[in-house]
Amino acid sequence: MIKVVVCGASGRMGQTIGRMVHESSDLELVGGINLKPGSFFGAEIVDAKDAEALIQRTGADVMIDFTVASAVVGNVKLAARNNVALVIGTTGISAGQRAEMEGAIRGNVPAVISSNFSVGVNIFWQLIRNAAKLLKDYDIEVIEAHHRNKKDAPSGTAKTILQILDEEAGARQKMYGREGMTERGNEIGVHVIRGGDIVGDHKVMFSKNFETIVLSHRAYDRSVFASGALRAARWVVGKEPGIYSMNDLLGLGR
């Protein structure tokens, strides 16, 4: 059995991941980490200050982190110094925070890091990459929508989309929303929607005179992200130290 600790255990994703680990036949939920202690699915949730004791007491194999940027760096360092593999789905991370995380991981533990753990989204990214190579002279717009409580904007998934578009269609200025008299140039328009309980919608439009091609992905339940995170947890334990992506896990190439 692979022993799993979940960071952000009381949050939406933490609860979904905890439930699915608890229900699995090959994973064991040995604890959670959150701002306040408690329990979930028969496992203890400890305050962040007691996280190291939990890790050492349970002999955790892998830590799954879907928290916030201010917490993830400390969680990564904790896992790295205790030889615990990592699955990181936290978004909104700055370049400096990413560098700190990578410094703690390299040479110490294996980690799968992705802005989206949905298998469908990772295939969606591949489709966008292929389309962008062929549609470099089209106008491009990116639209994303999430629930009203999501903090970072654009989403990590949308930022990955923009990175792919820059790599394949050439770097362009990003215009975040439009207002007033704004004649379109060669920019990529980026539009962010926040409302209700939208789990995650992403759309890329490639437009030219007389035609538009639209690629889109819609998540209907957080379990699609949790399912991918569990798949990553099974895969990463025992790997050589280093940073891996969902492409490595799924065999998708770059």
Summary of the structure (lengths in Angstrom):
residues: 254
radius of gyration: 19.2
end to end distance: 30.9
largest distance: 63.6
contacts: 841
relative contact order: 0.16
helix: 38%
strand: 29%
